[in-house]
Amino acid sequence: MPALFISNAILLLLPPNVLYRLMMETAFIELRDAKAPDCEDLAAIHSAAWLGAYRGLLNGVELDRLIARRPPQWWRQALARGVRIKVLEVSGQTVGYGTFGTCRIPNLSYEGEIYELYLLPEHQGLGFGRTLFEDIRRDLSAAGLNGLAVQVLSVNEPARAFYRATGGKLTANSSYLIKGQRYELSIYGWPEHLRND
């Protein structure tokens, strides 16, 4: 297949579904478990994604403090503790990650949970998040965890729309307290096992 050269300006004019198909056909996508050398990238993705998702929704000083709590060393320690972290690479660049495992939300019947799922802002809205989500969902199902839950800030409408589009149903509401400020959480659920047909 001949090399495909398209100007970035032209790419911006393409409808998202066409751009997604083009990216999926021309980009090399790899999903894999995170390793120690990924920790710098994980910290950078976390920072960029949180700034993109939560700027204006969380107090700026508090947002900076929360981001600063996740330097590369935090990720190295998470891997050493056995936290499951899946990374998404596109054409050799790590552009997203998800953390997942046993459901930590009390009083729910779901056994699995995606704790975090973030992509670099420039890779959002192109289908990569769905690819990562479905891969993690298969991993949870393969581990025998029946059902899946995700918590998201209720004011984060783009994230809520993403989880609804993947089939999640609003199951419960909760809240989270940060420095005396209460933030409402929406909990989405997927009750069934995902079959590996």
Residue pairs with C-beta under 8 A, 6 or more apart in sequence:
4 26
6 22
11 19
11 22
14 22
16 125
16 126
19 126
20 126
20 127
23 90
23 126
23 127
23 128
24 127
27 90
27 91
28 89
28 90
28 91
28 92
29 88
29 89
29 90
29 128
29 131
30 88
30 89
31 86
31 87
31 88
31 89
31 131
31 132
31 135
32 86
32 87
32 89
33 84
33 85
33 86
33 87
34 42
34 75
34 79
34 85
34 86
34 87
34 97
35 79
36 76
36 79
38 75
38 85
38 87
38 94
38 97
39 72
39 73
39 75
39 76
39 79
40 72
41 87
41 94
42 72
42 75
42 85
42 87
42 94
42 97
43 70
43 71
43 72
43 74
43 75
45 94
45 95
45 96
45 97
45 118
45 119
45 120
46 67
46 70
46 97
46 118
47 67
47 70
48 120
48 121
49 118
49 119
49 120
49 121
50 63
50 66
50 67
50 118
51 63
51 67
52 121
52 124
53 118
53 156
53 158
53 159
54 63
54 153
54 156
55 63
57 153
57 155
57 156
58 66
58 178
58 183
59 179
59 181
62 178
62 179
62 181
66 178
75 85
78 85
78 99
79 85
83 99
83 101
84 99
84 100
84 101
84 139
85 97
85 98
85 99
86 97
86 98
86 99
86 100
86 132
86 135
86 136
86 139
87 94
87 96
87 97
88 94
88 95
88 96
88 97
88 98
88 119
88 128
88 131
88 132
89 95
90 123
90 128
95 119
95 120
95 123
95 128
96 117
96 118
96 119
96 120
96 123
96 128
96 129
96 132
97 116
97 117
97 118
97 132
98 114
98 116
98 117
98 118
98 132
98 133
98 136
99 114
99 115
99 116
100 112
100 113
100 114
100 115
100 136
100 139
100 140
101 112
101 113
101 115
102 111
102 112
102 113
102 145
103 110
103 111
103 112
103 113
103 145
103 147
103 148
103 149
104 113
104 115
105 113
105 149
105 151
105 172
105 174
105 187
107 172
108 149
108 171
108 172
108 187
108 189
109 147
109 191
110 146
110 147
110 148
110 149
110 171
110 189
110 190
110 191
111 140
111 144
111 145
111 146
111 147
112 137
112 140
112 141
112 143
112 145
112 146
112 147
112 148
112 149
113 148
113 149
113 150
113 151
114 133
114 136
114 137
114 140
114 148
114 149
114 150
117 129
117 132
117 133
117 136
117 150
119 128
119 129
119 132
129 162
130 162
130 165
130 166
133 166
134 166
134 194
137 148
137 190
137 194
138 194
138 196
140 148
141 193
141 194
141 195
141 196
142 196
146 191
146 192
146 193
147 189
147 190
147 191
147 192
147 193
148 189
148 190
149 171
149 187
149 188
149 189
149 190
150 163
150 168
150 187
150 188
150 189
151 174
151 185
151 186
151 187
152 159
152 160
152 163
152 185
152 186
152 187
152 188
153 159
153 176
153 183
153 184
153 185
153 186
154 160
154 173
154 183
154 184
154 185
154 186
155 183
155 184
160 186
160 188
163 188
164 170
164 188
166 190
167 190
168 188
168 189
168 190
169 188
169 189
169 190
170 186
170 187
170 188
171 187
171 188
171 189
172 187
172 189
173 184
173 185
173 186
173 187
174 184
174 185
174 187
175 182
175 183
175 184
175 185
176 182
176 183
176 185
177 183
